[in-house]
Amino acid sequence: MASTNDLKNGLVLNLDGQLWAVVEFQHVKPGKGPAFVRTKLKNVESGKTVDKTFNAGTKVETASVDKRTMQYLYNDGTSYVFMDTQSFEQLEVPPAIVGDARNFMLENQDAIVATNEGRVLYIELPAAVELLISETEPGLQGDRSTGGTKPATLETGHIIQVPLFITGGEKVKVDTRDSSYLGRVKS
């Protein structure tokens, strides 16, 4: 149990049997009336975001979330297999929990696996990863007022938009949060 005064970003709360992560919070002390805490909470499993207000000093139940660095080994067709780098224990994670992270995961790459009471909650990747462009069309220069983009297929099979000067076989940096191109990787 924690008080609403102890809230901080990233803290996971157990509200009515569901796990909610604190995205942002604000302590409000109006001129009239009691103080309260305004929060934005994100459901850990569904990703749904809600606004919730608590009276200041109210007790809320926190959930213990164990975040461990694990190595992604392979996809066996039904689940993604991760290995704990300390104990070498393997963990199978269903595709629904891996979600969009699969677009940026390569075999033997490290990822953070968050669990609660033995149940996998989500997979967390670094904000940016370096991946190879496996295929893209040649860029054509034409009439346009700003820089153009074209689709490119990454080595994971995911398609992103890249500038026209990028060619197949180049390594690029990609933002894992929104699939945006961040730049070339100097080799």
C-alpha positions, 0 to 999 in steps of 0.5 A, a space after each residue: 500500500 502507498 499513499 497518493 502522495 507517493 505516486 510517481 511516473 511508472 509506478 504500477 497500481 492494482 485498482 479493482 484487480 487490474 494493473 494500471 501504470 501512472 503515466 503522469 500525475 499532478 498534486 492540486 491544492 485549490 484555494 477552497 476545499 481539500 487537496 487532491 491528486 489528478 492522474 493519467 493511468 494506462 492499463 498495463 495489459 490493454 493499453 487503455 488510458 484513463 484520467 482518475 482523481 484521488 483525494 490527497 493522502 488516500 491509500 492505493 494498492 501498488 503492484 510489484 512489477 519485476 523487470 528483467 533483461 532477457 535475450 530474445 531467442 526465437 519465434 516458434 510459430 506460437 510464441 516468442 521465446 526469451 531467456 533470462 541472461 542470469 539464470 538461463 531460464 526460458 520464458 515463452 511469451 504469446 504474440 498478443 503480449 509482444 505486440 508491436 515490439 516484434 517489428 523491431 526484435 532480432 534474434 539474440 537481441 536484449 529486451 526488458 520483460 516485465 512480469 507480475 506474479 509470474 505473468 508476463 505483462 509487456 515487452 520493453 525495447 530501447 527507444 531506438 534500434 539499429 536495423 538493416 534495410 532489406 529492400 526498398 525501391 530506388 528514389 526518384 527525384 521530382 517536383 516537390 517542395 519538401 523532402 520525399 519519403 518512400 517505403 522500405 522493408 526492414 530485416 524484420 519484415 516491418 515496413 517504414 517510411 525513409 528518405 529517398 536517398 536510402 538504399 537497400 543494405 543500409 543500416 538505419 536507426 528506427 524509433 520503436 515507439 512510432 516506427 519513424 526513421 531517425 537516421 543512417 548508422 555510420 559503419 
